[in-house]
Amino acid sequence: MEKIGLERILFWSKAFKEDWTVYIVVKDMISLERKGLIGEVETKLYGPTGILTTYRKTKNITVTTGFQMTCDMMGQASGQPKGFQYCGVGTDASTPALADTTLKAEIARVQGGYTRSADTIWRNDATFGAGTGDGVIVESGLFDTTGPLGSATLLCRQTFGTITKGAADTLVVTWQYTLS
């Protein structure tokens, strides 16, 4: 759900008076604020000639283990965990859940490139080149290591509409968190 300014909510309240829609919007916005780490994932599929053929963008879900590890990264005096540098893709479209610890059907994982911009935007760009992660992709997640599969800590997982990656295609997956 997109956040909206308090002025707009107050305007809606005055315009609709006791309309339940306004109450639900306000309630959902407050609920989002309490969830902690909220970001988005963007996927771009480029064909063999480099032309963008498929685009998806959606909010992510930060899973429990990822949130816990993020807290450890900020609070542990020694032995701090590494960051989340590795992006995985998979073929299972089941709904993401806070209890997820892996992708449900991972087919490939690559190391992404970390950047920080505007002092508050954390970003990881991962490229699955020709011959890597080919197939029908519907899920992605960020991990702290390359694997083996099931041994890494999952930060976040999301599913999206089908992306069919051929052997000559390139898939770019961008995970982004805006911290404020």
N, C-alpha and C positions, 0 to 999 in steps of 0.2 A: 504494500500500500504506500502510495506517495505521501510524504509529509506535506502538510499545508500549514500556512501561518496562522497564528492565533487570531489575527485581525479577520481573516476569511471565515474562521469558525464563528466568531462573534457576529459577523455580518449574516451568516447563514442562520444563526440563532435568532436574530432579530427578524429576518425575512420569513422564517418558518415557525417562529415561536416555539411551540412544544412538539415540533415534528420529531419523531423517533429517529429519522435518518441522521439528524444532527447529533443526537446522543450516541449513535453507533459510530459515526465518524470520530467523534472526540474519544470515545472509549477505545477504539482500535488504535488511534494515534498514541494514546497513553500506553497502551499495551506494547506497541512497538518500541517505545522508549525504554522499556524495562527488559528487553531481550538481549541487550548488550551489543555484541559484534554483529553488525548488519552490513552486508556488502552486496556486490552483484558480480555476475559472471557473463562474459560476452564471448560468443564463439563465431569465428569467421572461417568459412571454407573457400579456398581459392582453387580453381581448376588448374589443369596442367599449363595453361598459358598465363596464369597469374591474375585472372579475372575473378572478382568476388562472385561466388555463385549462391552461397547460403549464409544467412546472418541470424543469430539468436541473441537475445539479451534478457536476463531475468535476475531477480533477487536471489541471494543464496541463503542457505541455512548453515549457521555455525553449530557444529555438533558439540556435545558435552565434552568429549575428550579434547577437542580443539580448543574450547574455551578454557578448560583446566590447564592445558599446556601453555596457553597464552599468559595466564595468570602466573605460572611458574617462571616463564621467561622474564616477566617484569619483577617478580618478587624474590626469587631464590638468590641467596648471596653467593653461592658457588654451585658449579655443576648445572648451569642454566642450559635448557634445551636449545637446539639449533632452531633456526627459523623454518618456515614452511616454504620450501623452494621448489617442490616437485609437484607437477600436475599430472593427474591420471585421467584417462577417459575409458568409458565402458559402454556396455550394451543393455543394461537393465533399467527399465523405466519406472521401477517401483518408487513410490513417494518417499522423498528423503525424510529422515526422522532424527531427532536429537540423539538417539541411542546408536546411530550408525557409527561404525568404526572403520569401515572399508567401503570401497565402491562395491556394488553387488555383483558386477561381472566385468572387472577391469581387463582391458586388452592391451594397454600401453601406458607407460609413464615416462615423462621427460623432465629435465631440469629447466625451470623457467628463469627469466631474468627479472630481478627485483629493481623497482624504482620507487622513489618517493617524490611527490610533487606538492607544491603549495603547502608544505610542512604538515599537511594532514591527510594526504592521500597515499595509501600503501597499495602497490600494484605489482602483480606478477604476470608476465607475458610468457607463455609457453608455446613453442612451435613444434607441431608433429609433421615432419617433412614427408616427402614421398617415401612410401613403403613402411611408415610407422603409424600404427593405430588405424589401419584400414578396416572398414566395415561400417555397420550401421551403429552410429554413436548417439546415445541419448542421455548419458550421465557424465559428470566430471567432478573431480575433487582435488584438494590440495593436501600434500603430505610433507612430513619433515625429512624423509629419506626416500631413496629409490626402491627400497624393498629388501628382501623378497616380499612379494605380495602378502598382506596381512600382518607384516611386522612393523609397519610405519604408523605414526599417529596421524589421524585424519583431522584436519582443521574444519573443512566445510565440504558439503556435497550438494549438488543440484542436478535435476533432470531438466530436459528441454525437448523441443520437437526434434524429430529424426533428422540427423545429418548423415548422409551416405558418403563416406570418404573412400575414393578410389585410390589405387596404388600410386598414381601420378599426382594426386591432389595434396595440398598443404592445408592443415588446420591450425589456426591460431586461437588459443584460449586465453582470455584475459580475466583474471580475478582482481577485484578492486574493493578496498575498504576505505571509507571516508571516516576519519576519526575526528570527533568534535566534542 
